[in-house]
Each structure stands twice: as structure tokens, then as C-alpha cells.
């Protein structure tokens, strides 16, 4: 298209020059007032026409193949195909039909997000059943390119819209095949990487023999139906409640164990005290007096008992 545009621009410029030249030549007259520029104008017209024809032929004969592209050329006379790589190439005029292909890495995205993928205005997620029969939506991107050695064959048998005719059906088929072998939680969990590797392996075996090289297939997102999403949220809340209850029970159990240990300690202490009292009955008096003020020397415990603390106090200070 670029070469043809240049040819048209040059042709228009040549016609403009010829128009100006014809006007000037037409104004030349002899002494009797007759025009003498007709012959010159005719010659100029022939030259300009030849120039335009040469430019058109030149533009259709030589084509510029952009970097990273391949030009398939079909000769309608010989009925043969040829492939021209990047740079300037000769194309037989009038008998050649050409098709330009991009051989660089291409991206094909299937997504449910508005504005993404080849079908940006619709939900283009790939919905597939899992092992339990639950539907999951897969958003993915395929990076791929064409094998230049197979380009002519691809053009003959498939054509430029190979992504819709080959890649898309193949990817959808492999995705459904692989996802159906896994439980739904495996698709959503850490096994997602294993699933992606399996999909890559199978899709490569399926399409690469035909010349479509798969660089990488990436699972971008996994989505569930609204009903299943609510079920997962409810299950998550229940699990959190169960964990909280478990924590509370463990805390109460530990507190009960602490109280048991504390009670046992007190019981052991009482047992030690009882043994000490059995061996020395006055020991309890000593403990009682030890808590009293130093100024108290006599205690009347009842009407018939007077306790003299002098001996006990003196023994305490020794």
C-alpha cells in the first residue's frame, strides 16, 4: 500500500506539471496569430503519459516488505507460490496476487473484561465444566507466531484469518478437555500452574505441526458463577467461625488446666501445712503472732484464756 501511494502521488504531480506545461505551450503564436505549440504540446503529453505508466509499473513491480513480515506471491500464469522476506522484492506486474503476513509474535486474548481481547464488547471468557460439572470462566492470553517455512502452506489452506479458524477452536477444545479433569478448587488453588503447563503442552502438540508456534498460553483469571461465588463466601465465613470457636475452646481449656494446676498447688501447700501442724501444734500460733504488731504482748482469746506473747515474741526475734 505504501508503494502504491507513492506512485499515485508521483502520477498526480506529473499530471500537474503537464497541465502547466500545456498551458504555456498553447500561448505561443506566429506573426499571423496562429498557435505554433500544438506539436510541442502533443509531444509533452506523450512524455508525461509514458512517465506515469513507468511509475505505475515501477510501483507494482517492486514491493517493500516491512521488517518482521512475509509476502506471499501467487503467479496467476505459472500458478506457483513464492515467499518474499523483509526488504525490496520484485513482483511480476499484472500477473501477481500478494498477501502480507506479520511473522512477529502476536497476542490473542479471550477475556470477560470490557475493552480487552479481540471481542472487547462482549464476554469472551471461555466457560468450561470442572470434574464436578461446575462451570468456571477462564480468561486467557495466547502469544504465538507463524513459522515462516510454513507460511505459504498456511496461506493456501487457511488464509489470513487463521486465528479465528485454527487457534481459537483449538484453545477452546484443549481448555475444556483439561479443566474437566480437575476439581473446581484445584483450578482456583495452587494447582493452577500445573493446569496451565498441561494446557500449554497439549495445545502445542495440536497446532505446531501446522506451522503455528505457541510461545506461551497464560491463564489470566478464573471466575465462577454468582451462585458458586456466594457458596464459597458462605463456606469461608463458616470456616472462620469454626476457627474462632476452636480458638475459644482451646483458650478455655488452657484456663481450666491452669486452675486445676493452681488448685493442686494449693492442696499440696495445705497438706504440707497440716503435716507441719501435726508435728508442732504451736506452729500455727507462731504464724498468727508473726503477723501481729510488735507492740502487742498479750492476747485474750476468750474469757478463760490469756495468751502470753512474751516468750513467743522473744523466740521470734532470736
Buried (B, 14 or more C-beta within 10 A) or exposed (E): EEBEEBBBEBBEEBBEEBEEBBEEBEEEEEEEEEEEBEEBBEEBBEEBEEBBEEBBEBBBBEBEBEEEBBBBBBBEEEEEBBBBBBEEBEBBEEEBEBBBBEBEEBEBBBBBBEEBBEEEEEBBBBBBEBEEEBBBBBBBBBBBBBBBEBBBEBBEEBEBEBBEEBBBEBBBEBBBEBBEEBEBEBBBEEBBEEBBEBBBBBBBEBBBEBBBBBEEBEBBEBBBEEEBEEEBEEEEEEEEEEEEEEEEEEEEEEEEEEEEEEEEEEEEEEEEEEEEEEEEEEEEBEEEBEEEEEEEEEBEEEEEEEEEBEEBBEEEEE
